[in-house]
Amino acid sequence: MSGSLEIEELPATQTGPKGVIHDWRKFKLESEDHESVPPKKRELLRQMSNPKSSNDEKVNRKMSIQEYEMIQEEDESCLRKYRRQCMQEMHERLSFGPKFDAVFELDSGEAFLDVIEKEHHLTLVVVHVYDDGITGCDALNNCLTCLAAEYSSVKFCRIRASATGADERFPDDVLPALLVYKAGELLGNFMCITKHLNEEFFAMDVENFLNEYGLLPEKEFAACSVEEVNADVE
């Protein structure tokens, strides 16, 4: 079995200003309630959304004032839906590998090695080595829980120093430690990470610290809230 990632070919969308206008017209036509649209407007929308089926004059002519005014008059909710659809399609094209939404507890050195060596090669793995009673460990655990909800393509884990099987590498004075791996390679090795943060720190501080080293991917596409979706429908 080949280890290469097979990417399903997705339908191509048009690019450039003309392509954007075409896609917008098509989206608007498909989202219109046909019973409430006057026949003349519906026919104009059809022609605007499918210029290739028209004659050469329609294909080559510039956008008319009537077309321009029609686009300008479209309601904001439909425009927001169109933008969201474009963003969602782009996100689906760029999203590969497994998804996570929590911090995983590793209970042994074997589990530690497995998550480093056997995780998907596109997955970034962040491991917090901690212990009870060590300043900053509880706070960092809370921060990683928040980040796990925002970076679903990153696998956040934690393990007690005593469970690693390498206690001598993680004495109390180097905790909390934060290790970052990808495809089995160590990308970041931060001992006593609290020395790099303020005495009181939050998820945003940890996020900014990791971003300074380029160790986090682009933040995940944010799903719309129920209130926003309802506002679009109204």
C-alpha positions in Angstrom: 0.0 0.0 0.0 1.5 3.3 -1.0 2.0 5.9 1.7 1.1 8.8 -0.7 -2.0 10.8 0.0 -4.6 10.5 -2.7 -6.4 13.8 -3.2 -9.9 13.6 -4.8 -10.1 15.9 -7.7 -12.7 18.6 -7.0 -14.7 20.6 -9.6 -12.7 23.6 -10.7 -14.1 27.1 -10.1 -13.4 30.0 -12.2 -10.8 32.5 -11.1 -10.1 36.1 -11.7 -12.7 39.0 -11.8 -14.8 37.5 -14.6 -14.8 34.1 -13.0 -15.9 35.6 -9.6 -18.7 37.6 -11.3 -19.8 34.4 -13.2 -19.8 32.3 -10.0 -21.7 35.0 -8.1 -24.4 35.2 -10.9 -24.8 31.4 -10.9 -25.1 31.3 -7.1 -27.7 34.0 -7.1 -29.7 32.4 -9.8 -29.7 29.0 -8.0 -30.6 30.6 -4.6 -33.5 32.7 -5.9 -37.1 31.8 -5.1 -38.3 31.4 -8.6 -42.0 32.0 -7.7 -41.2 35.4 -6.3 -38.9 36.6 -9.1 -40.5 38.4 -12.0 -40.0 36.5 -15.3 -37.9 39.3 -16.9 -35.5 39.4 -14.0 -35.3 35.6 -13.9 -34.4 35.5 -17.6 -31.8 38.2 -17.1 -30.3 36.3 -14.2 -30.2 33.1 -16.4 -28.4 34.9 -19.2 -26.0 36.5 -16.7 -25.2 33.2 -15.1 -24.6 31.2 -18.3 -22.9 33.5 -20.8 -21.5 30.5 -22.7 -24.9 29.5 -23.9 -25.6 33.0 -25.3 -24.5 34.3 -28.6 -21.1 35.9 -29.2 -22.4 39.4 -28.6 -23.6 38.5 -25.1 -20.4 36.7 -24.3 -18.1 39.5 -25.4 -20.1 42.6 -24.2 -19.4 44.4 -21.0 -21.6 44.2 -18.0 -24.6 46.4 -18.6 -25.8 49.1 -16.2 -28.9 47.0 -15.5 -26.8 44.0 -14.6 -24.5 46.1 -12.4 -27.4 47.7 -10.6 -29.0 44.3 -10.1 -25.9 43.0 -8.4 -25.6 46.1 -6.3 -29.2 45.7 -5.1 -28.8 42.1 -3.9 -29.5 41.6 -0.2 -26.7 41.3 2.2 -27.7 37.9 3.5 -27.3 36.2 0.1 -24.0 37.9 -0.4 -22.8 36.6 3.0 -24.0 33.1 2.1 -22.0 33.2 -1.2 -18.9 34.4 0.6 -19.3 31.6 3.2 -19.7 29.0 0.5 -16.5 30.2 -1.2 -14.6 30.0 2.0 -16.0 26.6 2.9 -15.0 25.2 -0.5 -11.5 26.6 -0.2 -11.2 25.2 3.3 -12.3 21.7 2.1 -9.7 21.8 -0.6 -6.9 22.7 1.8 -7.9 20.4 4.7 -6.1 17.1 4.7 -5.3 14.6 7.5 -7.2 13.6 10.6 -9.0 16.1 12.9 -9.0 16.4 16.7 -10.8 18.5 19.2 -9.3 17.7 22.6 -6.1 17.2 24.5 -5.1 13.5 24.6 -3.6 12.0 27.8 -0.6 9.6 27.1 -0.2 7.1 29.9 3.2 5.5 29.0 6.4 5.9 27.1 5.1 3.5 24.4 2.1 5.7 23.9 4.4 8.7 23.7 6.5 7.1 21.0 3.4 5.9 19.1 1.9 9.4 18.8 5.3 10.7 17.5 6.1 8.0 15.1 2.8 6.6 13.9 0.6 9.7 13.6 -0.3 10.9 10.1 2.6 12.6 8.5 0.7 15.8 7.9 -0.3 16.1 11.6 1.5 18.4 13.9 1.8 16.9 17.3 2.3 19.1 20.4 3.2 17.2 23.6 3.1 18.8 27.1 5.3 17.0 29.7 4.0 17.9 33.1 3.7 16.9 36.7 1.5 17.7 39.7 2.4 20.6 41.8 4.8 22.2 39.2 4.1 25.9 38.7 2.5 26.6 35.3 1.6 23.0 34.4 -2.1 23.3 35.2 -2.3 26.7 33.4 -0.6 25.2 30.3 -3.0 22.3 30.3 -5.9 24.7 30.3 -4.4 26.7 27.5 -3.8 23.7 25.3 -7.5 22.7 25.9 -8.5 26.0 24.4 -6.1 25.8 21.5 -7.2 22.2 20.7 -10.7 23.6 20.0 -9.3 26.2 17.6 -6.7 24.1 15.8 -8.4 20.8 14.9 -5.7 19.7 12.6 -3.1 19.7 15.5 -3.0 16.8 17.9 -2.4 18.2 21.4 -1.2 15.7 24.0 0.1 15.6 27.6 2.0 13.1 29.6 3.3 13.0 33.2 7.1 13.1 33.3 7.1 9.9 35.4 5.1 8.1 32.7 7.6 8.9 29.9 10.1 6.3 31.1 12.8 8.9 30.9 12.4 10.7 34.2 16.0 11.8 34.1 15.3 13.9 31.0 12.4 15.7 32.6 13.3 16.7 36.2 11.0 19.2 37.9 13.2 22.2 37.0 12.5 21.8 33.3 8.8 21.5 33.6 6.4 22.3 32.1 8.1 21.2 28.8 6.5 21.6 25.4 7.6 19.4 22.5 6.5 19.8 18.9 6.8 17.0 16.3 5.7 16.4 12.7 6.3 13.2 10.7 8.5 11.9 13.6 10.8 14.9 13.5 11.3 17.2 16.5 10.5 20.8 15.5 10.4 22.5 18.9 11.9 21.6 22.2 11.0 24.1 25.0 12.0 23.3 28.5 10.4 25.2 31.4 8.3 27.1 28.9 6.9 29.4 31.6 10.2 31.3 31.5 9.2 32.5 28.0 5.7 33.6 29.2 4.4 36.1 31.7 3.8 34.9 35.3 0.1 34.8 34.5 -0.5 33.6 30.9 -3.4 32.5 28.7 -4.1 30.5 25.6 -3.4 33.5 23.4 0.0 33.9 24.9 0.9 30.3 24.2 -0.5 30.6 20.7 1.6 33.7 20.0 4.7 32.0 21.4 4.3 29.0 19.1 3.5 31.3 16.1 6.7 33.2 16.7 8.5 29.9 15.8 6.1 29.1 13.0 4.9 26.0 14.8 1.1 26.4 14.3 -0.8 26.1 11.0 -3.3 28.7 9.8 -6.2 28.9 12.2 -9.1 26.6 11.3 -12.1 27.9 9.3 -14.5 29.2 11.9 -18.0 27.6 11.7 -20.8 30.1 11.7 -22.8 30.5 14.9 -26.5 29.5 14.9 -27.4 33.2 15.4 -25.5 34.2 12.3 -27.0 31.5 10.2 -30.5 32.5 11.4 -29.7 36.1 10.6 -28.8 35.1 7.0 -32.0 33.2 6.5 -34.3 36.0 7.7 
